[in-house]
Amino acid sequence: DQQVKQNSPSLRVQEGRISILNCDYTNSMFDYFLWYKKYPAEGPTFLISISSIKDKNEDGRFTVFLNKSAKHLSLHIVPSQPGDSAVYFCAASSLGGATNKLIFGTGTLLAVQP
Amino acid sequence: DTEVTQTPKHLVMGMTNKKSLKCEQHMGHRAMYWYKQKAKKPPELMFVYSYEKLSINESVPSRFSPECPNSSLLNLHLHALQPEDSALYLCASSPLGQDNTGELFFGEGSRLTVL
């Protein structure tokens, strides 16, 4: 049973336009959400996160929106750049535990075309 | 030093071999993790160590044996693996307590092929 889902396996966007990556979760105990970016042959690198007490977090070109009632979050990248092309994973956890047991989504491959 | 270093980057082994994957971090993190990622799948948690003690084992088969000899090192000992165990094995670390931001810091992974 996939608790974190990314229903779009791939997304193609023109350089300079907005990229919107979506993520849905089923477990209402999740209270912390993260986005990771992964290039081939590299480990995932942390991008941005959001706590369930917020509905928006912004860091430069990256903004994450959280809709708790819909159990949905999205990552907006604007403007998109060719260097953003990578696989993006959504992850969720419950911060009540001592360690960070992240549950990952299936990933979305973003291709930003020049 | 903000890196998690994994060795080897690539490993090919037979089903009767015994090998080990190694992970090292010098960020002072007291939690370390092993994740497994198969092609076109998300990373899946295998083990978590907290203060050098095993705190989570996600029902991983005993042919995978983790070890945390000290706060900087994490090993994964492999024995009698199956071809379906071929995957990218990712190590991660995180702080504990007040320094914990909820984030995991990942290494680049060890690509394992079992013949």
Interface residues (C-beta under 8 A of the other chain):
Chain A: V4 Y32 L34 Y36 A41 E42 G43 P44 T45 F46 S49 S51 F89 S93 L95 A98 T99 N100 K101 L102 I103 F104 G105 T106 G107
Chain B: V4 Q6 A31 Y33 K40 K41 P42 P43 E44 L45 V48 S50 S55 I56 L90 A92 S94 L96 G97 N100 T101 G102 E103 L104 F105 F106 G107 E108 G109 R111
